[in-house]
Amino acid sequence: MPRNPRSGDKQLIKDIPEQFLAEPALQKALVGWLDWLSHERRAADNTVTSYGRDIAGFLNFLANHLGYTPGIKDLSNLKPVDFRAFLAAEGNLSKSKTTIARKMSTLRTLFRYFDRNNVLSNGAIGTVRTPRVPKSIPKALSIEEALELVECADVFAAEVWIGKRDRALLMLLYGCGLRIGEALSLDVGTFPKDSDVMTITGKGNKQRVVPILPVVTKAVNEYVKSSPFSMNANTPLFLGVRGKRLNPGVAQAVVRSLRGFLNLPDTATPHALRHSFATHLLSGGGDLRTIQELLGHASLSTTQRYTDVDEARLQAVYNRTHPRARRQT
């Protein structure tokens, strides 16, 4: 696996093939790109890993497509028809349009990096149209469903402290709009005991200030007090039963059990609580710019998806309740 060349740094790139299927010079250039993503772009570990897998898959396709192991010159000489052949191959594997669009985005990122760093130049990829991805609307819960999910978080807990942990975690997701990874990356010392705001480090190591409701602070403090493990400033805030940082899969499993118990839709996930946070703020009169800052979105267009959610909710209410909407003629 490609390793971070900086002495003493942790290995950031995981689950990438031992070697890209490419000539040595191209392999070296690719490792430099991944290192640039990690250190210059400050991309998250999972993002770097995902990018690496996308490129490894493209190189595997290219080796079969060309009939030999590709090198830098081969990437320079690729034509639009070659990139379209890759898109067709992905489509034949029943890959979704979203997945194919993501892989093309990865390729564009790589080729731009190569061009800027004088590794190679190929403008052909710029002429290839990416499949249009259907516009998705975030799946938010109703206010009643979100509150019920949070309040019942301890129903299946094997121990009291675990129930308090799960409740505090879900409260953070819904009460502060955190991503599951952001919440689980918190340490005890990074969660303020008395302040009504906290600083969250999100994607790309970008920081934002998030208000904390008193009820959220109370739930977290009660959980910390009940924990059977020694909790100091450097201890992960959310711990598993073995005293290690809680795995996202555990939180997802808790919500899966709860949605069956509460008869909630399959879209009820930990991330749906973040969507619900944004949707409920918007329907309560919150402005998009503020919600953008609270969620840590880089682009306002990402936040604007929640206006579609609110419009869809209003339309559903109208269709269900207005006399004229109920009339068939």
JOPEZI-V649110 format. One record per helix or strand of 3 or more residues. SS is the DSSP state (helix for helix, strand for strand). FROM is the first residue (numbers start at 1). LEN is the number of residues. If there is no record, write none. Layout:
<<SS;FROM;LEN> <SS;FROM;LEN>>
//
This chain:
<<helix;24;16> <helix;45;22> <helix;72;5> <helix;80;13> <helix;97;20> <helix;124;4> <helix;143;9> <helix;160;17> <helix;180;5> <helix;188;3> <strand;197;5> <helix;203;3> <strand;207;5> <helix;214;13> <helix;248;14> <helix;270;14> <helix;288;8> <helix;300;4> <helix;305;17> <helix;323;4>>
//
